[in-house]
Amino acid sequence: VSLDRSGMPSDSSWVGRMARDLAAFFRIANLINSTGDVGAMQQQLLALICEVIPAEEGAIVFQTTAANEESSPACIWNRQERPGHKMIIRDEIVQQAIWDRCAIFTGNAPGAGSAQHVLCVPLVGVERTLGVIYLAAATASPVFGEDHAFFLSSVSRIVAVTLEHLSKLDSLRAENQRLQEA
C-alpha cells in the first residue's frame, strides 16, 4: 500500500471496503442482539460474513470433548444453497486454530494437494474456546487476505461471547425446569 503526502493510502478503494465491512458489522450486531434462536442466528451470521469474505461455504464448528472425535459442524452454509451438501472440514486446521487461538489461512502452496483456500478463526469466549468459524473457497477463487482475517476475528469474538451466554441461559432454563418438575 503506497501512501500519499498526508499519510493516507493513495488507493481510495480501501474506503469502500471499510464502509462495506462496517455496514456488515452493524448488521451482524443487530442480528446477535435480536435473536434467541441459536440455529437461525448461526445460518444468518454465516451468510452475512460471506457478504464481506469471498467464501463459497462456511461452518460453525464447536469443539469436541473427546480427543479422537472428528469435528462436526453445528451449522453449515453454502453460497449455492445446495441442500444436503456435505462440507469437508480439515480437523488439523480446526485444532490448530483452537490451540493457537488465532486465524489460520491455507492458500496455494505448491503441492499442497488441497482444492480449497481455508480461513479458520477460533470462537474465544470469556471462559473458554467454544470452537471455530471455518470458511472455504475453491483455489480458483481469490485468496483470503489479512483484512478478511481481521474482520472475521472481530466478529468471532462477539459471536463467541453471545453463544457462551445463550448456552448458559439454556442450561439455567433446563435446570429451572428440572427443579420445578421435582
VENPEWO-V358712 format. One record per pair of residues at least 4 apart in sequence whose C-alpha atoms are under 8 Angstrom apart, sorted by the first residue. I is the first residue (numbers start at 1). J is the second residue. Records with the same first field share a line. If there is no record, write none. Layout:
I->J / J
//
This chain:
1->9 / 10 / 11
2->9 / 10 / 11
3->7 / 8 / 9 / 10
4->8 / 9 / 10
9->14
12->16
13->17
14->18
15->19
16->20
17->21
18->22
19->23
20->24 / 52
21->25 / 52 / 151
22->26
23->27
24->28 / 48 / 49 / 51 / 52
25->29 / 155
26->30
27->31 / 48
28->32 / 45 / 48 / 155
29->33
30->34
31->35 / 41 / 44 / 45
32->41 / 159 / 162
35->41
36->41 / 166
37->41
38->42 / 163 / 166
39->43 / 75
40->44
41->45
42->46 / 60 / 75
43->47 / 75 / 76 / 77
44->48
45->49
46->50 / 58 / 59 / 77
47->51 / 77 / 79
48->52
49->53 / 152
50->54 / 55 / 56
52->148
53->144 / 148
54->137 / 141 / 142 / 144
55->79 / 135 / 136 / 137
56->78 / 79 / 80 / 135 / 136 / 137 / 138
57->76 / 77 / 78 / 79 / 87 / 135 / 136 / 137
58->76 / 77 / 78 / 133 / 134 / 135 / 136
59->73 / 74 / 75 / 76 / 77 / 133 / 134 / 135
60->73 / 74 / 75 / 76 / 131 / 132 / 133 / 134
61->71 / 72 / 73 / 74 / 75 / 131 / 132 / 133 / 134
62->71 / 72 / 73 / 74 / 130 / 131 / 132
63->71 / 129 / 130 / 131 / 132
64->69 / 70 / 71
65->69
70->91
71->89 / 91 / 94
76->87
77->81
78->82
89->94 / 134
90->94
91->95
92->96
93->97 / 104 / 120
94->98 / 120 / 131 / 132 / 134
95->99
96->100 / 101 / 104
97->101 / 102 / 103 / 104 / 120 / 121 / 122 / 132
98->102 / 121 / 122 / 129 / 131 / 132
101->121 / 122 / 124
102->121 / 122 / 153
103->119 / 120 / 121 / 122 / 149 / 153
104->118 / 119 / 120 / 121
105->117 / 118 / 119 / 120 / 144
106->116 / 117 / 118 / 119
107->116 / 117 / 118 / 139 / 143 / 144
108->112 / 117 / 139
115->138 / 139
116->136 / 137 / 138 / 139
117->136 / 137 / 138 / 139 / 143 / 144
118->134 / 135 / 136 / 137 / 144
119->134 / 135 / 136 / 144 / 149
120->132 / 133 / 134 / 135
121->132 / 133 / 134 / 149 / 152 / 153 / 156
122->129 / 130 / 131 / 132 / 133 / 153 / 156
123->129 / 130 / 131 / 132 / 133 / 156 / 157 / 159 / 160
124->128 / 129 / 130 / 131 / 156 / 157 / 160 / 161
125->129 / 130 / 157 / 160 / 161 / 164
126->161 / 164
130->160 / 164
133->156
137->141
139->143
144->148 / 149
145->149
146->150
147->151
148->152
149->153
150->154
151->155
152->156
153->157
154->158
155->159
156->160
157->161
158->162
159->163
160->164
161->165
162->166
163->167
164->168
165->169
166->170
167->171
168->172
169->173
170->174
171->175
172->176
173->177
174->178
175->179
176->180
177->181
178->182
//
